[in-house]
Amino acid sequence: MSGNGAAVSKNKTKKRKNRLASLFLYFLVFLIIFTVSTLASYTYFINEKEINYEEVMAKIDPENGIQVEIPRGANTDDIANILREHGVIKYPFWFKFVSKFNGYDGRYKSGKHIVNKDLKYKEIMEILCSNPVTTTVTIIEGKNTDQIADILSEKKVIDKEAFLEACNTEKFDYEFLKDIPENPQRENKLEGYLFPDTYFFDPKAGERAIIEKFLDNFDAKFKPEFYERAKELNMTVDEVIILASIIERETALPEERPIVSSVFHNRLKSSDPNLKKLESCATVQYVLYKTQGKMKEKLSDEDTKIDHPYNTYLYEGLPPGPICCPGLASIEAALYPDEESEYLYFVAKGDGSHEFSRTLAEHLEAVKKYQSN
């Protein structure tokens, strides 16, 4: 019996040691995981490089920006909850910890701020500690540079004269601007490239920074394959944007854009000198705006005879520059016209749509039908 008792005692001791070893192993694994998680959290949330406000604001995407309003007197706990409610952060505890650790508590400024979900906590804090960005501006497709300048000026974002001067004289290093020719007949160097969208502007940013916001957006929207497609069409990027701007002003119907584009492509490729004159009413409207300060509801024959390099009733080919800032749909239409179309003419029906024709005789009949009044 004594032998059996000793064996049982040894087994108990062995089991106890095994349990202790298992507990120690579990503790070691937990310690490793905890240490790694802590270091990772420290690296991600706390030990970041110095944050530059301008660099952070450059990350704000106009399409995905989230506007959050910080009430007057809000503390860090309130702000963390507001950010979580807007889906900007997931962990209010970490936000409060990082804020306290880095000395942001008490520095937050009330007002409306624009942030992105993909910003790091310290980047969000840097924005919230800066003067709030309160100016939201929407630029719709088809506005020209002067009209955009008017909108921005009314919002007190820019000085109109300084803005237009910067558009014409400042140097901007973007691939898509390299094809713009030095042409004294061009009305505005950046016409066509101030991409239409909703923007969040800092009123104190300055004209150049505002322009760069537009150009950065254009750069993001003009895909790499667009450059290749332009080469396939034997067109420069600038020629694509000129054509896109005409398409933008000629029709607002998505289904018509590729067809309108095909009309201009077909005329540009024609050997007939008369067809090489695009005869776009939109270009004449641009001429009227630049020379008289306004457009007309209906053009007269005299309007189409105004001697101006942008008047495609008088001059062959594309005008010296774009006539507005087109949206993505019109740019795509300029690059990808309806390849089966043989149309050479179109006329407005009066309801926003157009009648397309292959021959001059067909076109004259359509004009008689829809524009007799």
N, C-alpha and C positions, 0 to 999 in steps of 0.2 A: 504493500500500500504506500509505503514511504517513497518507493521508486516512482510510482505513478504520480504522486503528489509533486515530486520534483519536476517531472516532465510537464505537468500542467502549468506549474509556476513558470517554467522556461517559455512555454508557448504564450502565456499571458504577457510575459516580458517582451517577447519577440513581436507580438501583435501591437503592444504599446509603442515599441520602437518604430514599427511600420507606420502606425498612425501619426506619430510625431514627424517621421520622415515625409509622409504625405502632406501633412499640414505645413511643414517647412517648405516643401516644393510648391504647394499652392500659394503660400505667402510670397515666395520668391518670384513666382510668375506674376502675381498681383503687383508686387513691387516694381518689376520690370515694366509691366503695362502702365502702371501709374506714372512711373518716371518718364517713359517715352511720351505718354499723353500730356504730361505736364510740360515737358520740354517743347513738344509740338505746339501746344497751346501758347506757351510763352513766346515761341518764335513767331507764331502767326498773329497772336493778338497783342503782344506787348513789345517784344524786342525787334521792332521794325526800324528801317532807316528813317531819317528825318523826312517828314512829309512836306512837299511843296504844294501850296494851294493851287497855283496855276496848272501844275501837272495833274492834280486831282480833278479839277474842273474840266480839263481836256478829255477826261474819261467819261464825262456825262454824255450819254447817248440821248439825243432829242426824242427818239421813239420810245425809249424805255425809262426815261427819267421819271422819278416819283416825287411829287411835291408834298412835303410835310410841313406843317405849321407848328412852331414851338410857341406855346402861350407865354405871355409875360409872367415871370415869376416861377416858371416850371423848373423843378430840380432834376437831377440826373435820373432818379427813379421814374419820374413822370416821362422824361424824354425817352428812356429805354422802352417803356410801355407803348408810347406813341409809335416808335420805330417798329416794334413787333407787330402792332395792329396794322401797319401799312405793309408788312411783309418785307421790311428792309433788313431786319436782323432776326435771328432765331433764339438767341440766348441773352436775355436782359441781364442775367447775373454777370456774365462775362463782360458785357458792355459797361456795366457799373464798375466792375473791378478794374478794367483797363482805363476807364475814365479817371478813377481815383488814383491809380498807380502812376499815370502819366500827367497828372495835374490839370486835367480838363474841367473838373468839377468847378462850377461857379463861373465858367467862362462862356457858356453857351448863350447865343443871342436869339432873342425872340423874333418871330417873323416867319416868312415862307422861305424854305430852302429846297433846292433840287438835289436829290441823291439817286444813286443806282443800287440795285440789290447786290451787285458783284463787288462793291467797294469793301475794303477792309475796315475794321472798326475805327482805327485811328484816322483813316481817310474821311470817314463819316464825321468823326469828331472835329476834324479840321474844318470841314465845311460848315458845321453847325456853330463853330466859334467865330466864323467870318461873317461879314455883313450879308444879310439875306439877299438872295437873288429873287426878285419879285416880278421881273418883266418877262411875260410869255408872249411870243409873237408868232402868229401863223401866216405864212406866205403861201398863197394858193398858186397852182400851176398857171402859167400864162402871163404872169406879171413881168413887166420889163424892169430894168435896173432903176430907172427914175421912179417908177411906182413903188418899188421895194424901198427905195431911199425915203420916199414920202411916208410910208408906213412906219419905218424904223424911227424916223424923225418925230412923228406924232406920238410914238411910244417913249420918246426922250431917250432912246438908246444911242443915237448917233447925231452928229451934226451933218446935215444933208450935203452941203458943199464939200466938207472934208471927206465924207464917205465916197462921193462920186470921184473926187480927185484921187483918193487912194486906189479906187478900182482901176483908174486909168494909168496911174504912174508907179504905184508900188510894185515891187518884184515879188512874185510868189513861186515857190519851187514845187510844182506839181507836174506829174507826167502829162496829164491831159491838157495842160496849158502850153506845152511846148510847140504845138502845131499852129498856134495863133500867129498869123503873119503881121508884120509891121505895115499896116495899111492906114494911111491918113483918112480914108473914107469910112473907116469903121467908127460907128457911133460911140461904142463903149467897149473897152477891152474885155471886161468880164461879163458882158451881156451873155446870158445863156448858162452861166456857170454858178449862179447864186441859187443853189438847189432849193426848190419849194418844199416846205416842211413846217412843223411846229418846233420852235426853238425857245430855249430858256437863256436869256441874256443877262449878263451883269452890266448894268448901265454905265459902270465906270471902266469897262474893259478897254474902250478905245476903238476907233474905226477899223484898224488893221485886225485886231483880235476878232471883231464881229465878222469881218470878211472871211477870215480863216475858218470860222465855224461853218459858214456856207460851203467853202471849198473842201473842208474835211468831209462834210456830208456827201458832196458830189463824188469825192474820191472813193468813199465807201460804197456808193450806189453804182458807180460805173465799173462794172465787173471786168476782170481780166479778159474774159472771152469777148467782150465788146471791142477791145483793141484789135483782136484777131479778126473779128467780123468786119470791122472798118477796113482793114487791109484787103480782105476778100472782095469788098465792094470797090476797092481802089479809091477810098475816101480817107481824108484825114479826120481825126476826132473833131476838129473844129467844123468841118463840113457836115459831119453827122449832126452836131448840135445845131447848126444853122437850119438844116432840114427839119430836125425835130421841133425847133421853135416855130417853124411855119405850120407844121402839122398840128401842133398844140393850139395855134390860133385859128386854124381852119375848121376844126371839128372837135366837139366835146364828147362824141359818141365812141366808146371803146371799140365797137365792132367796125367802125369806119376808118380808124386810124391806119391800119395796114393797107387799105384800099387807096386812101388819100396819098399815102406814101408811095404806092405803086405808080400813081399818076405822075408824080414828080420824078420818080426814078425813070419811068418810060420816056418822059419828055427830055430829061437830061441826056439820055442815051440816044435820042433821035438825031438823025442827020439833017432834019428839017430845021432851018434857022428860026422859023416862026414858033415851032414847038419848043425850042430851047429857051424861049421866053416863058417862064413858069406861069405868068399871069395870075399870081396869087393876090387876092384882095387883101389878105392879111398883111402883106408887105406894104401895100398902099396905106392901110390904116396906120402902120408904124411910121410911115413918112409923114402923115398928117399929124400924128402925135408929136413927132420931133420938130416939125416946122410950125405947127399951129397950136400945139399944146392940148389937143383933144382928138378923139376919133369920132366917126360918124356912124349912125345907124345904117345908112345906105349910101354907097359910093355913087358918084356921078361919073359920066364919061370924062369930064374935065379933070377929076381927081386922078384918073388912071394915066393922065398925060403929064403929071407933074414931073419935071426933070430932076430926078434924085437917084443916086446910085442904088438905093434900096428898092426902087420901083421896078418890079419884075415884069411889068407890062412893057417897059421900054428897054430893059437890059437883059441880056441872055444870062442863063445860069443862076447860081445861087447869089444872093446879095452879099455884101462885104462882111456881114456878121449876123449873128442871131437877132431875132426881133423880140424875143422874150426869154424867160427862163423856163424851159419845158420840164415836165415831170417825167418819171421813169417810163410810163406807158408810151409816151410820144418818142422818147429816145429809142425804145425797143422797136417801135413801128418804123422809125427811120432806118434802123439796122436790118429789120426783117419785114420788108414789104410783102404784100400778097404776090407771090411769084407767078400765079396763074393769070393775073390781071393783065388785060391788054388796054385798059382804059387810058385815055389821054386828056379827058376833060371831066369836070364836074360842076354842078350848079346847085345852089342852096334851094331847098324846097320851101323854106319858110317856117318849118316846124323843128329846125335843128338838124335835120338830116339832109342828104344830098342825092342828086340823080347823077349817075356816072355814065359817060358815053365813050365809045371807041372812035367815032368819026366826028368831024366838024359838023356835018349835016345833022347827025343825031343830037349833038350838043346844042345847035341853034334851035332845034325843035323843043328841047328841054328848057332852054332859056325862055322861049316864047310861051311855054306852058306855065312855068313857075314865076317868071318875072315880068309878065305882061302888064302888071299893075305897078 
